[in-house]
Amino acid sequence: MAKRPKLSYKLVPDWPRLPEDRPLGHVPGVAVNSHDRIYTISRQEKGIIVFDLDGRILGCWGKEIFTNPHGLHIAPDDCIYIADADDHTVRKFSPEGYLMMTLGTKGCPGEEGKPFHRPTAVAVAPSGEIYVSDGYAGFRVHKFSAAGELLLSWGSKGTGPGEFAVPHSVTVGSDGRVWVADRENHRIQIFTPDGDYITEWTGLEMPCTAFIDKEGLVYVPGVKRRFDIFDPEGKVLLNWSEDKGNSPVQFVGPHCVCTDSKGDLYIGEVFDGARLFKFTRV
């Protein structure tokens, strides 16, 4: 196997371009569509703000819809899926922001083991199925058909294989495997598309998500001021950590991550950070 080139990134200053009177607030979700439009969740606005690659605002929508938008995913067809943790729903939108489907009942947490009880994230598989991590109170993963029919659920509260202590995000790789950031257990668990446990990556610090790019690299922000990039086998390729003094910025609460078509990196923060960073890949 050819040796991978060393990863190197440079911070883009003053990105995005925002008026001084319009802060983003917490940024719990960020995703890039096929046209390199950057969609972000702004908790200040309780909605979606769309940027171009230069950080200019292209549009805003959803302020009147959401209660606590938490997880943002863009499917291959550019449709947008958003998990709302406080109103117990997952919604699907067109790229322009038109509501196309709602999973769950607004304001009504699901009964034990049923969707949804404070869902955290959503991901669409290459085959079209929808996976939801459920989340802060459900301790499960739910799988739906593309049309929104519940197919199966798995998980329970605990520390063993297939158990969760806050399944904080769900990601589906190109091979169909399902990656769940089990945040309070400080690990990522990997499952088959049918929810069978395969393996786990341990030694992490409160991982918030596991974003997988087109090269198969795995990006893991942790809210304890840490950010890691792994190869597909779990080898650390880059570790930005305040403790090691090698972070390009002083992270406060890195929560979400994605890359654009050039491999440039976008990282959103919550807590006292409340920022959105762009790093160009050198």
N, C-alpha and C positions, 0 to 999 in steps of 0.2 A: 504494500500500500504506500502510495506517495505521501511524503510528509506534508502536513498542512502548513501553509504559510502562517507566520505569527500574526495574530489579530492586533490591530492598532486603530485607535479612534481619536478624533480631534473634536473638541467641543465647538459648536457653532454659537458664537455669542449673540445675545439679543434675539433669540428665537424662542417662541414665535413673536410676531410683531403685534403687540396689544396696546391699546390706549391705556394710559396710566390709571384711568378711572374704571377699567374693566379687567380686574384680575380673574384668572381662571379658577382660583380656589383649588380644592383637592382635585386631582386627576386620577381617578381609579381605573380608567379604561382608555386605551388608545389602539387604533387599528388603521391599516392602510389598504385602500382598494386597488383595483387593477389599473387605475389611471393615476396612481400616486397622489391621491387625495387623502389627507390625514384626518381621520375622524377622532375626536376626543370627547370624553365625558367631562363636563365642567360642573362641579357641585356648587360653585358660586351661582351659576345660572340654572342648575338642575336640568340641563339639557345637553345637546350635542353642538359642538363647534367644529367646523370643517376648515382645514387650512390647505394651502398649496405647499410645494416644497420649500418655498422661500419664507413661509410662515405668515403669509397674508391670509386674512379671514375671507373665506369664500361663501360661507353661509352658516346659519344657526337655526336649530329647530328642536322641538320636544319639550320646551320649558313648561308647557301647560300639561304635559302627560305624566312625567315621572315624579316619584316620591323620593327614592334614593337609588338612582342608577349606579350599578356597581360593575358589571361585566359587559364588555363590548367585543363583538366578533363580527367580521365581515366574511361572508361565504364567497366561494369562487364566482358566483353570479353577481357579486357586489351587493347582495341584499344584506341588511344589517340586523343583527340580533342583539338585544340588550336585556340583561337580567336586572330586575329592580328588587333589591333586597327587602325593602320595607313594605311594598305592596304585593309581594309574593307572586310576581308574574315574570314571564319571559315574552318579549314582543319582537316581532319581525317587521322590518320596514323596507321599503324600496330605497334605492340610493338617494332619492330626493326627500325621503322622510315621510312617505305615506304609509300608514299602518296597514299591514297585510294580514297579520295573524297574532293572536294573543293566546298564550298557554298559561293556565292557572286562572284564578279568580281574584280580581283586584280587591285587596284589603282582607282577603280570607286565607289564612294559613291552612295548608293541607293537614288532614288528620295524620296520625303517626304513620310514617313510611310512605305517605302519598304526596304528590307534588302540590304546592311547593311550600317550604317553610324557611323563608329568608334565603332564596337562591343567590348564588354568588357569580356564576359565569355560565356561558353557553358556547358550544362549538358544533360546527357542522362537519360531518365526515365526508370524505371524497365520494362515498356512495349516497350521500344525501340525508342520512339519519342525523337527528339533532340530539346532542348530549347536554345535560344540565347538571352542574354541581349544586347541591342543595343541602347545605351551605353552612349558614351560621346556626341553624337549629334543626335541619333535617338529617344531616350526617349520611347522605346517600347520593348516588348518581342515578339520574333517570335518562332513559333512551326513548326517543320518539321517532316515528316515521317522519318523512319530509312533510307530510300533510298534518302532522301534529297528533297522531295516535300514539298513546303510551304503549311501548313495546315491552319494556322490562325496567326493573330498578334493582340496585344492589347497594350493600353497605349498611353499617350500623355504627354506633358510637363505640370507640375503643382504640386500642393501639396495635392490634394484630393485623395480619394480612387481610385486606379487604375491609378493614374498619377505619374510621376516620375521626379526627378531632379537628373539625372545620375543614371540609373539602372546599378549598378556597378558589380553585379554578379547574377547568377541564379543557384538555387539548387533544385533538385527534391528529396523529401523524399520517403521512402519505401511505403508510402500510396498514392503516386502519387501527393501530394500537391506540389505546385511550390512556392519556397521562393525566393524573390528578395530583394537584399540589395539596398535600395533606398538611396544612400549615402548622397547626399546633403540635403535630407529631414530628415536625422538622424533617419531612421527607417528601419524595415524589413517588407515588405508586403507579405502576404500569399494568394495564389490563388488556385482555382481548376485547374485540367489539361486543362480545356477549357478557362482559363483566367478570371473566375468569382472571384471577390474579396471576401475573407473570413474574414480576420482580419489583424491586424498589431501589431508589437512590437515597442514601442516608447521609448524615453529616452536614445537612443544610441548616440554615438559620431562618426559620419562619418563611419558607418560600411562598410567594404570592401567586406565581403562575409558572408555567413552562411553555414558553413560546418556541415553536420550531420553524426555522426558515427553510427556504427552498434547497439549501445545501444540507439540511438535516442537522444543523447546529441548534443547540437547545439553550435558550436564554432564560435565566432564573433570577428575577429580582426578589430580594428579601427585605422585609420592612425594618430589619435590624441593621440598616445602613450598609447593605452588602449587595453585590451584583456579580453573578457568575455566568460564564458561557462554557458549555460542554460540547464535546464531539458526540456523535450518536451513541457511542459506547459508554459514555459517562466520564470520559477523561476531561479534567479541567483545562480549558484552553486560555481562559482569562478570568482573573478574580480581582474585582475592584472592592477593596475593603478599607474602611477608615482605620481599623486596627493595624493594617499593614502599611498605611500611609501611601497607597498607590492609586487611590481613586482620583479621577480627573476633576471631580467636584466633590463637595462635602454632601453626600447623600443624607437625607433625613428619613424619608419613608418611601423608597422605590417600590411601586405597587404593580406597574404594568409596563409592557414593552412590546415593540414590533419593529420590523425593518421595512424599508421601501425597496423598489426594484434595483437600486444601486447598492444595496447592503448597508445604507445609512441607518442609524439606530435612533429610536425615539423611546424615552423613558419618562413615565409619569409618576409623580409623587403624591402621597397623602400626608396626614399629620401636619407638622409644622413646616414641611417642605412646600407642599401645595404648588408644585412647579411642573413644567414640561420641558424636557431637554431634547436637543438634537445633537447627535455626534456623527460626523462624517467618517466613513471607513477609509483609512489611509492605505 
